[in-house]
Amino acid sequence: MAVTSFEVDERTAAFIAQLRQTFGVNTNAAVIRKALALASIASQHADDDHTITIAPGGGKSAVKISLAG
């Protein structure tokens, strides 16, 4: 297994901690694996302009996200 390490700022560390709870996992590595899986799915379904639209339920407004640089 390859080992990768990197430093993150406080904002990113807090975001990863939030995602640990959201995803129900205990490690940063598990968060990153799930995030990469979601990114892969999103990229496969992106429009020609490299955007995806997330349409949540409950009457919430759709959000358009650019996957491009």
BAMIMI-286228 format. One record per residue: residue in three letters; y, z, x negated of N, C-alpha, C, CB in turn. Coordinates in Angstrom, 1 decimal. Atoms other than C-alpha are relative to their C-alpha. Glycine has a CB too. Layout:
BEGIN
['ALA',[Y,Z,X],[Y,Z,X],[Y,Z,X],[Y,Z,X]] ...
// end
This chain:
BEGIN
['MET',[-1.2,0.0,-0.8],[0.0,0.0,0.0],[1.2,0.0,-0.9],[0.0,1.2,1.0]] ['ALA',[-1.2,0.1,0.8],[3.4,-0.9,-1.3],[0.9,1.2,0.4],[0.8,-1.3,0.3]] ['VAL',[-0.9,-1.1,-0.2],[6.0,1.9,-1.7],[1.4,-0.5,-0.2],[-0.3,1.2,-0.9]] ['THR',[-1.4,0.4,0.1],[9.6,1.3,-1.0],[0.9,1.2,0.3],[0.4,-1.2,1.0]] ['SER',[-0.9,-1.1,-0.3],[12.4,3.8,-1.2],[1.4,-0.5,0.0],[-0.2,1.2,-1.0]] ['PHE',[-1.4,0.4,-0.1],[16.1,3.6,-0.4],[0.8,1.2,0.5],[0.2,-1.3,0.8]] ['GLU',[-0.9,-1.1,-0.4],[19.1,5.8,0.2],[0.7,-0.5,1.3],[1.0,0.4,-1.1]] ['VAL',[-0.8,0.3,-1.2],[20.9,5.9,3.6],[1.1,0.9,0.1],[-0.9,0.0,1.3]] ['ASP',[-1.1,-0.9,-0.2],[24.2,7.3,4.6],[-0.3,0.9,1.1],[1.3,-0.8,0.3]] ['GLU',[0.3,-1.0,-1.0],[24.5,10.2,7.0],[-0.1,-0.6,1.4],[1.1,1.1,0.0]] ['ARG',[0.1,0.6,-1.3],[25.1,8.0,10.0],[-1.3,-0.6,0.2],[1.2,-1.1,0.1]] ['THR',[1.3,0.7,-0.1],[22.0,6.0,9.3],[-1.1,1.0,0.1],[-0.3,-0.9,-1.1]] ['ALA',[1.0,-1.1,0.0],[19.9,9.2,8.7],[0.0,0.6,1.4],[0.3,1.0,-1.0]] ['ALA',[0.0,-0.6,-1.4],[21.1,10.6,12.1],[-0.6,-1.0,1.0],[1.5,0.3,0.4]] ['PHE',[0.6,1.0,-0.9],[20.2,7.3,13.8],[-1.5,0.0,-0.1],[0.6,-1.4,-0.3]] ['ILE',[1.5,-0.1,0.2],[16.7,7.4,12.3],[-0.6,1.2,0.6],[-0.3,-0.1,-1.6]] ['ALA',[0.5,-1.3,-0.6],[16.3,11.0,13.4],[0.0,-0.2,1.5],[0.9,1.2,-0.4]] ['GLN',[0.0,0.2,-1.4],[17.3,10.0,16.9],[-1.1,-0.9,0.4],[1.4,-0.7,0.4]] ['LEU',[1.1,0.9,-0.3],[14.8,7.1,16.9],[-1.4,0.7,-0.2],[0.1,-1.2,-0.9]] ['ARG',[1.3,-0.8,0.1],[12.0,9.5,15.7],[-0.3,0.6,1.3],[0.1,1.1,-1.1]] ['GLN',[0.2,-0.6,-1.3],[12.5,11.3,19.0],[-0.2,-1.0,1.1],[1.2,0.9,0.4]] ['THR',[0.2,1.1,-1.0],[12.9,8.2,21.1],[-1.4,-0.6,-0.1],[1.1,-1.1,-0.2]] ['PHE',[1.3,0.7,0.2],[9.8,6.6,19.6],[-1.2,1.0,0.0],[0.0,-0.7,-1.3]] ['GLY',[1.0,-1.0,0.0],[7.9,9.9,19.6],[-0.9,0.0,-1.3],[-0.9,-0.2,1.2]] ['VAL',[0.7,0.0,1.3],[7.0,9.7,15.9],[0.6,1.1,-0.9],[0.1,-1.4,-0.7]] ['ASN',[-0.5,-1.1,0.8],[7.3,12.2,13.1],[0.5,-0.4,-1.4],[-1.2,0.9,-0.3]] ['THR',[-0.5,0.4,1.3],[8.2,10.2,10.0],[1.0,-1.2,0.1],[-1.2,-0.4,-0.9]] ['ASN',[-0.9,1.1,0.1],[10.9,7.8,8.9],[-0.7,-1.3,-0.1],[1.0,0.2,-1.2]] ['ALA',[0.9,1.2,0.2],[8.2,5.3,7.9],[-0.4,-0.5,1.3],[-1.2,0.3,-1.0]] ['ALA',[0.5,0.4,-1.3],[6.9,5.3,11.4],[1.1,-0.7,0.8],[-0.6,1.1,0.8]] ['VAL',[-1.2,0.6,-0.7],[10.4,4.6,12.8],[0.3,-1.4,-0.5],[1.3,0.9,-0.3]] ['ILE',[-0.3,1.3,0.6],[10.9,1.7,10.4],[-1.1,-1.0,0.4],[0.0,0.1,-1.6]] ['ARG',[1.0,0.9,-0.5],[7.5,0.2,11.3],[0.2,-0.4,1.4],[-1.4,0.7,-0.1]] ['LYS',[-0.3,0.4,-1.4],[8.4,0.3,15.0],[1.2,-0.8,0.1],[0.1,1.3,0.9]] ['ALA',[-1.3,0.8,0.0],[11.9,-1.0,14.4],[-0.3,-1.4,-0.5],[1.0,0.7,-0.9]] ['LEU',[0.4,1.3,0.5],[10.4,-3.9,12.4],[-0.8,-0.8,1.0],[-0.7,0.1,-1.3]] ['ALA',[0.7,0.7,-1.1],[8.0,-4.7,15.2],[0.9,-0.5,1.1],[-1.1,1.0,0.5]] ['LEU',[-1.0,0.4,-1.0],[10.8,-4.7,17.7],[0.9,-1.2,-0.5],[0.9,1.2,0.4]] ['ALA',[-0.8,1.1,0.6],[12.9,-6.9,15.4],[-0.8,-1.3,0.0],[0.5,0.3,-1.4]] ['SER',[0.9,1.3,0.0],[10.0,-9.4,15.1],[-0.1,-0.6,1.4],[-1.4,0.4,-0.6]] ['ILE',[0.1,0.5,-1.4],[9.6,-9.6,18.8],[1.3,-0.6,0.5],[-0.4,1.1,1.0]] ['ALA',[-1.4,0.5,-0.3],[13.4,-10.0,19.3],[0.2,-1.4,-0.6],[1.0,1.0,-0.4]] ['SER',[-0.3,1.3,0.7],[13.6,-12.8,16.7],[-0.8,-1.1,0.6],[-0.3,0.2,-1.5]] ['GLN',[0.9,1.1,-0.6],[10.7,-14.7,18.3],[0.6,-0.5,1.4],[-1.4,0.6,0.2]] ['HIS',[-0.5,0.4,-1.3],[12.5,-14.7,21.7],[1.5,-0.2,0.0],[-0.3,1.1,0.9]] ['ALA',[-1.5,0.3,0.1],[16.1,-15.3,20.4],[0.3,-1.4,0.5],[0.5,0.2,-1.4]] ['ASP',[-0.5,1.3,-0.4],[18.2,-18.1,21.9],[0.3,-0.8,-1.3],[1.2,0.2,0.9]] ['ASP',[-0.3,0.9,1.1],[19.2,-21.1,19.8],[1.2,0.5,-0.9],[0.4,-1.4,0.5]] ['ASP',[-1.1,-0.6,0.7],[22.4,-19.2,18.8],[-0.3,1.3,-0.7],[1.2,0.2,0.9]] ['HIS',[0.6,-1.2,0.7],[20.2,-16.4,17.4],[0.5,1.3,0.7],[0.5,0.1,-1.5]] ['THR',[-0.4,-1.2,-0.8],[21.2,-13.9,20.2],[-1.2,0.3,0.9],[1.3,-0.2,0.8]] ['ILE',[1.0,-0.4,-1.0],[19.0,-11.9,22.5],[0.9,0.7,1.1],[-1.1,0.9,-0.5]] ['THR',[-0.7,-0.7,-1.1],[20.1,-10.5,25.9],[-1.0,1.1,0.5],[0.4,-0.9,1.1]] ['ILE',[0.8,-1.1,-0.6],[18.8,-7.1,27.0],[0.5,0.3,1.3],[0.0,1.3,-1.0]] ['ALA',[-0.5,-0.3,-1.4],[18.9,-6.6,30.7],[-0.7,1.3,0.5],[-0.4,-1.2,0.9]] ['PRO',[0.6,-1.3,-0.5],[18.2,-2.9,31.5],[0.0,0.1,1.5],[0.7,1.1,-0.6]] ['GLY',[0.1,-0.2,-1.5],[17.2,-1.8,35.0],[1.1,1.0,0.4],[-1.4,0.4,0.4]] ['GLY',[-0.8,-1.1,-0.5],[19.0,0.7,37.1],[1.5,-0.4,0.2],[0.0,1.1,-0.9]] ['GLY',[-1.4,0.5,-0.2],[22.1,-1.5,37.7],[0.9,0.0,-1.2],[0.6,0.9,1.0]] ['LYS',[-0.8,0.0,1.2],[23.2,-1.3,34.1],[0.3,-1.4,-0.4],[-0.7,0.8,-1.2]] ['SER',[-0.4,1.4,0.4],[25.0,-4.3,32.6],[-0.9,-0.5,-1.2],[1.4,0.0,-0.4]] ['ALA',[0.8,0.6,1.1],[23.1,-6.7,30.3],[0.9,0.1,-1.3],[-0.3,-1.5,0.4]] ['VAL',[-0.6,-0.1,1.3],[23.9,-6.5,26.6],[-0.5,-1.2,-0.8],[-0.3,1.3,-0.8]] ['LYS',[0.3,1.1,0.9],[24.0,-9.6,24.3],[0.1,0.4,-1.4],[0.8,-1.3,0.4]] ['ILE',[0.0,-0.5,1.4],[23.1,-8.9,20.7],[-0.3,-1.2,-0.9],[-1.1,1.1,-0.3]] ['SER',[0.1,1.0,1.0],[23.5,-11.3,17.7],[-1.0,0.4,-1.1],[1.3,-0.5,-0.5]] ['LEU',[0.9,-0.4,1.0],[20.6,-11.3,15.3],[0.4,-0.7,-1.4],[-1.4,-0.5,0.3]] ['ALA',[-0.5,0.7,1.2],[22.5,-13.5,12.8],[0.8,0.9,-0.9],[0.9,-1.3,0.4]] ['GLY',[-0.7,-0.8,1.0],[24.0,-12.1,9.6],[1.1,0.7,0.5],[0.4,-0.9,-1.0]] 
// end
